[in-house]
């Protein structure tokens, strides 16, 4: 699975808007990420990803958690700042193995513990 999708830009997030994938070439195009666990190999880009997560957390439209194969300080910056500034945060867990895409499928119920790094798949 290759995750190169981008989120809706903050200025386009209206009170009735959605937190959705905006890459027209991505399988999850137009899918809402609010309350979902995002699983992807790595963040692509610069500070935009972290700041977009910060904005989504501020507006209460963030994913429930992020599981990433290669964690990046720029990705983590948004959730860290949201925790400090707004007392809002989401768990971010690094899971470096490729088998995550075999274990967790789209629309599975997943629980992520940011303290222990545990990922639980509910049936």
C-alpha positions in Angstrom: 0.0 0.0 0.0 1.4 3.3 -1.0 0.0 6.4 0.8 0.8 9.5 -1.1 -2.5 11.2 -0.5 -2.9 14.7 0.7 -5.5 16.1 3.1 -7.9 18.9 2.4 -6.1 22.2 3.0 -7.2 24.0 6.3 -8.7 27.0 4.4 -11.0 24.5 2.6 -12.2 22.9 5.9 -15.6 24.5 6.5 -17.7 23.9 9.5 -19.7 21.4 7.5 -16.6 20.1 5.6 -14.9 16.8 5.9 -11.4 15.6 6.7 -10.8 13.8 3.4 -8.1 12.4 1.2 -7.7 14.8 -1.8 -5.3 12.8 -4.1 -7.5 11.8 -7.1 -5.2 8.9 -7.8 -5.4 7.3 -4.4 -7.7 4.4 -3.6 -9.1 6.4 -0.6 -9.9 9.5 -2.6 -12.7 11.5 -0.9 -12.7 9.2 2.1 -13.2 10.9 5.5 -10.4 10.2 7.9 -12.1 11.6 11.0 -12.1 9.0 13.8 -10.3 6.4 11.6 -6.8 4.8 12.1 -4.5 5.8 9.3 -1.8 3.3 8.3 0.9 4.2 5.8 4.6 3.7 5.1 5.9 7.3 5.6 4.9 11.0 5.3 5.8 12.7 2.1 6.5 16.4 2.1 7.6 19.0 4.7 5.9 20.5 7.7 2.5 20.5 6.0 1.6 17.0 7.2 2.2 17.8 10.9 0.5 21.1 10.6 -2.5 19.6 8.8 -2.8 17.0 11.6 -2.6 19.9 14.1 -5.4 21.7 12.3 -7.5 18.6 12.1 -7.1 18.0 15.8 -8.0 21.6 16.6 -11.2 21.3 14.6 -11.9 17.9 16.1 -11.7 16.2 12.6 -8.5 14.2 13.2 -8.0 10.6 12.6 -8.3 8.5 15.8 -4.6 7.3 15.5 -1.7 7.0 13.0 0.4 3.9 12.4 3.4 4.6 10.3 6.2 2.4 9.1 8.9 5.1 9.2 8.1 7.9 11.7 9.2 11.4 10.9 9.7 14.4 13.3 7.7 16.6 10.9 4.8 14.2 11.0 4.8 14.1 14.8 5.1 17.8 15.2 1.4 18.5 14.7 0.1 16.0 17.3 2.8 17.1 19.8 1.9 20.8 19.4 -1.9 19.9 19.6 -1.2 18.2 22.9 0.8 21.1 24.3 -1.4 23.9 23.0 -4.9 22.5 22.9 -4.7 19.4 25.2 -5.8 17.3 22.2 -3.8 14.6 20.7 -3.8 11.3 18.9 -1.6 8.2 19.3 1.2 7.8 16.7 2.8 4.5 16.6 5.7 3.3 14.5 5.3 -0.3 13.1 8.2 -1.0 10.7 7.1 -4.4 9.4 5.2 -4.8 6.0 2.8 -7.4 7.5 0.7 -4.6 8.9 -1.1 -4.4 5.5 -1.9 -8.1 5.7 -3.1 -8.0 9.3 -5.3 -4.8 9.0 -7.7 -4.3 6.2 -9.8 -1.3 5.2 -12.8 -0.9 7.6 -11.3 -3.3 10.3 -11.9 -2.1 13.9 -8.5 -1.2 15.3 -7.4 0.2 18.7 -4.0 1.9 19.0 -2.4 2.5 22.4 0.0 5.5 22.1 1.6 4.7 25.5 2.6 1.1 24.9 2.6 1.0 21.1 0.2 -1.8 21.0 -2.1 -2.2 18.0 -5.2 -4.4 18.6 -7.4 -5.6 15.8 -11.0 -6.2 17.0 -13.2 -8.8 15.4 
